Amino acid sequence: MIHKLFFLGAMLFAGHVASGQIKPYTVADAHSHNDYKNSIPFYRAYQKGFGSIEADVYAVNGRLMVAHGKKEITDNRSLKSLYLYPLAEALQRDPQRRLRLLIEIKEDYKAVLPLVVAELKPLAAYISSPAHAGRLSIVMTGAVPPAAEMLNYPDWITFDVDHLDGFTSQQWQKIGLVSFPLSKYVKWNGKGVLNSAEISRVKGAIDSVHQAGKMIRFWESPDTKSSWLALMRLGVDVIGTDKIEELGDFLNKKAKNEYSAPQPYPIYHPTYKTDGAVKKVKNIILCIGDGMGLSQIYATYTANRGQLNIFQMLNIGFSITNSADAYITDSAAGATAFASGQKTDDRAIGVDPAGKPLKSLAVYSAEAGKKTADIVVCELTDATPAAFYAHQSERSNSSAIAADILKSPVDIFLGSAYQDFTVKVNGESVIDKMKKRGYTVARTFDEFLKTPATKVLGLMDDSVTRPKIAGRGNYLPQAFNKVSTAFKNSPKGFFMMIEGSQIDHGGHNNNLAQVITENADFDSTVGEALRFADEDGETLVIVTADHETGGLTLLDGDISKGYVLGDFSTNDHTGTPVPVFAYGLHSGDFRGVYSNTQIFNKILKLIK
């Protein structure tokens, strides 16, 4: 019997499960279990792209009626009306679509199967058979005939069985699917993970079916994301659900929600010689990961195979990020809070809720004789960089924000949005006036890196600040090294704000690869800051975020392989508190849980 022949080979693999990235799954691998029970039979699953749909049938007065039990049979719920008519129309309209129709025989296959043959005749052109590669596969399940009778039915009818025993080779050709109850192998509620013994049992069943050359599905399986992932990880071919939209969205988004880093990047291991020392701080480096929550950080740690510069920092706190008028802040209010020490309304930059200008850390630093820098990988008129030099109640007023730079004492600016600074008023642009103030305007990154000027306005083209996954290169770490080298001999030291701006973009785009690659770039910059702090001995490094973006949840991962699978709850910001990491002198000041405005207060105390 074929079961014995294949099972021996399958057991060789039963204890082994490949970890790391799951093979590609799409919504075509999804099965709408008991589809007829949902609010809109056929259409919900079909429009979502499911590759398999199931209907239970009874033979009633010469018609196939769809119902789970006899008491549910009604005259208006026939197989033709609920499935066959809409299916014929759909396949005619969509010439690329493929579908498996799983028809469960509730009782009396001798009555049901002749009706299946008769009622599906109009779909003959679409139905797959050994002699015809159609787009519609018909699989009969439930109370199917014994193996000896299966050959009595047309070759386009295949059967779903729950065992591998008792088939001849010819009969085996009639098997279109093998379905086992998951409860036969494990008792599981779909939460957590299967243990090694459970995995071995389930994988043994899967391998036995695959070795026999057939596809497998499980029924009586928990209908949760954890269960779907477990089945996919084990190589199950058909993933069943009653949650059509949830599974459909999960599979449709999966490609954007997973990432495997090709290789890890090296991290810096600090010396900790001055970490936490209570001595006068000369240099302050504020690193802001825009949209960077703990999930984003841990996803990057996982992708980098268990290494992260940020995680080398021992003094850790949490910042509560709500704005003055909202539970969930935007970047404008968030950056204003730690730039100027006051909660303000969303969309406001460098002003209080009444519109009164607020003094920023950059100004306080300049007044203390420190060199200052505002370095970002986005528009220089965007919310976070603007909060350190501008005063506007509306963040979208980019021309007014650009004009505010004329009153700023910041020594070095770097970002994009060149056009915002070219608007002429009375024949002069902001760039013209900045040149009169003694600023060198750098238009290429190479020019920025090479200029010996002490006052620089770096306005890059958007191509220079494109996403990391689009080929940006080492812009941010190189910018940090340029500025820290230029400032390191300043007698009074320096204050630098440097932002990993596009972590936020990845969150808004619900693109895990973008989140991780931007966070990795930011983390590499943090590594350079830690190295500088060790070499200098008079520096404080603070790493935080203005808010979390995307509501990222981590569903699966493999640290050894740099693989992460996540999911996003929103394409906007969330109210989740964000971590604060500190290293160097007075780094212990940043422990605890506090308002984002306290970051300003803690830094200002050290500046003064």
Disulfide bonds with the S-S distance in Angstrom:
none
